[in-house]
Amino acid sequence: FVEGNKNVSGIKPNGIVDDVINNGNEFNIVSGSDESPSIELTAKGIVELIINACAKISKVNYFGATMTVNVLRGSKNQQVINYKLNELDCYGALRSIKAKQVFDIVEFLIEKNYLYRTQGLYPTVRVNAEKSIANLQNTDLSILEEIIALNNTNVKPQIQTVENVMTIVVEGWEVYIDEDGELLTDIKLLKRLQLLRRKIGDGRNIAYYLIASNKLLVRLATNKPTTREEFLAIKGIRYRWFDKYGQAFMNEIKEYLE
């Protein structure tokens, strides 16, 4: 199944953290309302805030990563309201950061075992009480700072987010067209990306859909991203995916466009 749903090896689901995590590196609360405090947006400060938020949410109930992101971004999701998670002091604390970046940071913390994801039909995210944030390496902080920096990066808008864009099926692919019926998805590029996916999958003995879904290939063939920032702005692409496969797909698109 998807890598992110695997439980982290060696970590026991030993329940919630009773007290707010404090490793001697308190994050700084700065100008913000009582309902939605904000923090000094440093990598370590954001990490502490996410871990603290996850611990506080777990005292109410166990949820997946989406709930942690929703609470931190001040979502008015009905489940957030029903469980009164909007009353937590961390509610809305990261509303200035895009949801995609917050998700990426949560996934990074799971990868580094500061958080862990349980197994089962409905995986939940919990705090690993045995791991201290004081162990964050400089290389880890650099990656986190890069993820955060993407929040303010200006990239070209994605075609599929435009309201008047529609889809049709061409040669078995659901692709994008504009309001005049003109193709926005480059079919030739799409086929090249499909072949690349097959080559990577065969070479690494990985199922093709685990490398990139058909929908993602269509988005790539439509938007034709040529930089890391443009790739990470596309729905379905996270920093970890880009580190594994992004360079190969970016090179293919650049070669096609030349």
C-alpha positions in Angstrom: 0.0 0.0 0.0 1.1 3.7 0.0 4.3 4.2 1.9 2.9 6.9 4.1 0.4 4.5 5.7 3.1 2.2 7.1 3.7 2.3 10.8 7.2 3.5 11.7 9.3 0.5 12.6 10.3 0.3 16.3 7.8 2.8 17.5 5.1 1.5 19.9 1.7 3.2 19.8 2.1 4.1 23.5 -0.8 6.6 23.7 -0.9 10.3 23.9 1.6 12.7 25.4 0.0 14.0 28.6 1.8 17.3 28.7 2.7 19.8 26.0 6.1 18.8 24.6 8.9 21.1 25.9 12.5 20.5 25.0 13.8 23.8 26.1 13.1 25.4 22.8 9.8 27.2 23.4 8.3 28.7 20.2 7.6 32.4 20.4 4.0 33.5 20.4 3.8 36.8 18.5 1.1 39.2 17.3 -2.1 37.2 17.0 -5.5 37.0 18.5 -6.4 34.8 21.5 -8.3 32.5 19.1 -5.5 32.1 16.5 -2.1 32.7 18.0 0.8 32.9 15.5 4.4 31.9 16.0 7.7 33.2 14.8 7.9 31.1 11.6 11.2 29.4 12.1 11.6 25.8 11.1 12.1 24.6 14.7 9.2 26.7 16.0 6.8 25.3 13.4 7.9 21.8 14.2 7.3 22.3 17.9 3.9 23.8 17.2 2.9 20.9 15.0 4.0 18.3 17.6 2.2 20.2 20.4 -0.9 20.5 18.3 -0.9 16.8 17.5 -0.5 16.0 21.2 -3.4 18.3 22.2 -5.7 16.9 19.5 -4.9 13.4 20.6 -6.2 14.2 24.1 -9.6 14.8 22.4 -9.5 11.9 19.9 -7.2 10.3 17.5 -7.2 11.7 14.0 -5.2 11.5 10.7 -2.8 14.1 9.5 -5.6 16.1 7.8 -7.2 17.0 11.1 -3.9 18.4 12.4 -3.5 20.5 9.3 -7.1 21.7 9.5 -6.7 22.7 13.2 -3.4 24.6 12.6 -4.8 26.4 9.6 -8.1 27.4 11.4 -10.4 25.3 9.2 -14.1 25.6 9.9 -14.6 21.9 9.0 -17.6 20.5 10.7 -15.6 17.8 12.5 -13.2 20.4 13.9 -16.2 22.3 15.3 -18.0 19.2 16.6 -15.0 18.1 18.6 -14.4 21.7 19.7 -10.9 21.6 18.3 -11.4 25.3 17.3 -11.1 26.0 21.0 -7.5 24.8 21.3 -4.9 27.5 21.6 -3.1 26.2 18.5 -6.2 26.6 16.3 -5.3 28.8 13.3 -1.7 29.2 14.4 -0.4 28.3 10.9 -3.1 29.8 8.8 -0.4 31.9 7.0 1.2 28.8 5.6 -0.4 26.9 2.7 -2.0 23.5 3.6 0.3 21.7 1.2 3.4 23.0 3.1 1.9 22.0 6.5 1.1 18.5 5.1 4.7 18.2 3.8 6.1 19.1 7.2 3.8 16.6 9.0 4.9 13.9 6.5 8.6 14.8 7.1 8.1 14.5 10.9 6.5 11.1 10.4 9.5 10.1 8.2 11.9 11.2 11.0 9.9 9.4 13.7 8.8 12.5 15.7 5.3 11.5 14.8 4.1 8.1 13.7 1.1 6.9 11.7 -0.8 3.9 12.9 -1.8 1.0 10.7 -5.4 0.0 9.9 -8.3 1.2 7.8 -8.3 4.6 9.3 -4.6 5.5 10.1 -4.1 8.2 12.8 -1.1 10.4 13.5 0.3 10.4 17.0 3.3 11.9 18.8 6.3 9.6 19.4 7.1 10.5 23.1 10.5 8.8 22.8 11.8 11.2 20.3 13.0 14.7 21.2 13.0 17.7 18.9 16.4 18.5 20.3 17.7 15.8 18.0 16.8 17.7 14.9 19.8 17.8 12.7 21.0 20.8 10.7 20.2 18.9 7.5 16.7 18.3 8.7 16.2 22.0 9.5 17.5 22.9 6.0 14.9 20.6 4.4 12.2 22.1 6.6 13.2 25.6 5.8 13.0 24.8 2.1 9.5 23.4 2.5 8.5 26.6 4.4 10.1 28.8 1.8 7.9 27.3 -0.9 4.9 28.9 0.9 6.0 32.3 -0.5 7.3 31.1 -3.9 5.5 32.5 -6.9 5.0 29.9 -9.5 2.9 29.9 -12.7 -0.8 29.0 -12.0 -1.9 25.5 -12.6 -4.1 25.1 -15.6 -6.5 22.7 -13.9 -7.4 25.2 -11.2 -9.0 27.6 -13.7 -12.8 27.5 -13.4 -13.6 27.3 -17.1 -11.4 24.3 -17.7 -13.2 21.0 -18.5 -12.1 17.4 -19.1 -12.7 14.9 -21.9 -11.5 11.4 -22.6 -8.8 11.1 -25.3 -7.2 7.7 -26.0 -8.3 6.5 -22.6 -7.0 9.5 -20.7 -9.1 12.1 -19.0 -7.4 15.3 -20.2 -8.1 19.0 -19.9 -9.7 21.3 -22.5 -10.6 24.9 -22.5 -14.0 26.4 -23.0 -13.6 26.3 -26.7 -12.8 22.6 -26.7 -9.1 23.1 -27.4 -6.8 20.6 -25.7 -4.7 21.9 -22.9 -3.0 18.6 -22.1 -0.1 17.8 -24.4 -0.9 14.2 -25.5 2.6 13.6 -27.0 4.2 14.6 -23.7 1.7 12.6 -21.8 2.7 9.4 -23.7 6.4 10.2 -23.1 5.7 10.6 -19.3 3.8 7.3 -19.4 6.8 5.6 -20.9 9.1 7.2 -18.4 6.9 5.9 -15.5 7.0 2.4 -17.0 10.8 2.6 -17.3 11.2 3.7 -13.7 8.8 1.1 -12.5 10.4 -1.8 -14.4 13.9 -0.7 -13.3 13.0 -0.5 -9.6 10.4 -3.2 -9.6 7.7 -0.8 -8.4 4.1 -0.8 -9.5 3.5 2.1 -11.9 0.6 3.6 -9.9 2.9 4.0 -6.9 5.3 6.1 -9.0 2.6 8.4 -10.5 -1.1 8.1 -11.0 -2.7 8.7 -14.4 -4.2 11.9 -13.0 -0.7 13.2 -12.0 0.7 12.4 -15.4 -2.1 14.4 -17.0 -1.4 17.3 -14.7 2.3 17.2 -15.6 1.5 17.0 -19.3 -0.9 20.0 -18.9 1.2 22.3 -16.8 4.7 21.3 -18.1 6.6 22.2 -14.9 10.3 22.8 -15.4 11.5 23.8 -11.9 11.3 22.2 -8.5 9.0 24.9 -7.3 6.6 24.4 -10.1 6.5 20.6 -9.5 5.8 21.1 -5.8 2.9 23.5 -6.6 1.1 20.7 -8.5 -1.6 18.8 -6.6 -0.4 15.3 -5.6 3.3 16.1 -5.5 5.1 16.3 -2.2 8.8 17.0 -1.6 9.5 13.3 -0.9 8.0 12.3 -4.2 10.1 14.9 -6.0 13.3 13.7 -4.3 12.6 10.2 -5.6 11.2 10.8 -9.1 11.0 14.5 -9.8 14.4 15.0 -11.5 13.6 12.3 -14.0 10.2 13.7 -14.9 11.6 17.3 -15.0 14.4 16.3 -17.4 11.9 14.5 -19.6 9.7 17.6 -19.8 12.6 19.9 -20.5 13.9 17.7 -23.2 10.5 17.6 -24.8 10.1 21.4 -24.7 13.6 22.0 -26.2 
